[in-house]
């Protein structure tokens, strides 16, 4: 089992990209960077926790959301084309083709 043992705010511009299907990705802004410990091995790693509370390696992520990578996009460069916001309505949650 993995558990978060420490966390710190993620600066604006950091995102997690998730694969929904072969052609579709979604990016979600990171809210915190977290230090995660594996209780079986004692190993630790740093992960980004996104606006949905998902993080790489969590067993509680949304079904069908496969982690791809973290990336940084300067705030003045705009937002990713495949941005997903948990505050959007169902009609606004249109999948975007993979980059």
C-alpha positions as CSV (number, residue, x, y, z in Angstrom):
1,X,0.0,0.0,0.0
2,X,1.2,3.5,-0.8
3,X,0.6,6.5,1.4
4,X,1.4,10.2,1.2
5,X,3.7,11.2,4.0
6,X,4.5,14.8,3.1
7,X,3.4,17.3,0.6
8,X,4.0,20.9,-0.7
9,X,2.1,23.2,-3.0
10,X,2.8,22.8,-6.7
11,X,3.7,26.0,-8.5
12,X,1.4,27.2,-11.3
13,X,2.1,25.7,-14.7
14,X,2.7,22.0,-13.6
15,X,0.3,19.4,-15.1
16,X,-0.2,15.6,-15.2
17,X,-1.1,14.1,-18.5
18,X,-3.4,11.0,-18.5
19,X,-4.2,8.7,-21.4
20,X,-7.9,7.9,-21.8
21,X,-7.6,5.9,-25.0
22,X,-5.1,5.4,-27.8
23,X,-6.0,8.8,-29.4
24,X,-7.2,10.8,-26.3
25,X,-5.3,12.4,-23.5
26,X,-6.3,14.8,-20.7
27,X,-4.1,17.1,-18.7
28,X,-5.0,18.2,-15.2
29,X,-3.3,20.9,-13.2
30,X,-1.2,19.7,-10.3
31,X,-2.2,21.0,-6.8
32,X,0.7,19.5,-4.8
33,X,3.9,17.6,-5.0
34,X,3.8,14.7,-2.5
35,X,6.3,12.3,-1.0
36,X,4.7,8.8,-1.2
37,X,5.9,5.8,0.7
38,X,5.3,2.2,-0.2
39,X,4.5,0.4,3.1
40,X,5.7,-3.0,1.8
41,X,9.2,-1.9,0.6
42,X,9.7,1.3,2.5
43,X,10.7,3.0,-0.8
44,X,9.7,6.6,-1.3
45,X,9.0,8.7,-4.5
46,X,7.8,12.2,-5.3
47,X,4.6,12.4,-7.2
48,X,2.3,15.2,-8.4
49,X,-1.3,15.2,-7.1
50,X,-3.7,16.7,-9.7
51,X,-6.9,18.7,-9.2
52,X,-8.9,15.5,-9.0
53,X,-6.7,14.0,-6.3
54,X,-5.1,11.5,-8.6
55,X,-1.5,10.6,-8.5
56,X,0.9,8.2,-10.3
57,X,0.6,4.8,-8.7
58,X,-2.6,5.4,-6.7
59,X,-5.1,2.6,-6.6
60,X,-7.9,5.1,-6.3
61,X,-7.5,6.9,-9.6
62,X,-10.4,7.3,-12.0
63,X,-10.9,4.1,-14.1
64,X,-9.4,4.4,-17.6
65,X,-7.0,7.2,-16.6
66,X,-3.5,6.0,-17.3
67,X,-0.6,8.2,-16.2
68,X,1.6,9.4,-19.1
69,X,3.9,12.1,-17.6
70,X,4.3,15.4,-15.7
71,X,5.0,18.5,-17.7
72,X,5.5,22.2,-17.2
73,X,3.9,25.0,-19.3
74,X,4.8,28.6,-18.3
75,X,1.7,30.4,-17.2
76,X,2.1,33.1,-19.9
77,X,2.1,30.3,-22.6
78,X,-1.5,29.5,-22.0
79,X,-3.1,26.2,-21.1
80,X,-2.7,22.7,-22.6
81,X,-5.0,21.8,-25.5
82,X,-6.2,18.8,-23.6
83,X,-6.9,20.6,-20.3
84,X,-9.4,18.9,-18.0
85,X,-10.9,20.8,-15.1
86,X,-13.0,19.0,-12.5
87,X,-15.2,22.2,-12.3
88,X,-16.3,21.8,-16.0
89,X,-19.8,20.5,-16.8
90,X,-20.2,17.2,-18.7
91,X,-20.8,19.2,-22.0
92,X,-17.4,20.9,-21.5
93,X,-15.5,17.7,-21.0
94,X,-14.9,17.0,-24.6
95,X,-11.9,14.6,-25.2
96,X,-9.1,16.0,-27.3
97,X,-6.9,14.1,-29.7
98,X,-3.5,13.1,-28.5
99,X,-0.7,15.4,-29.2
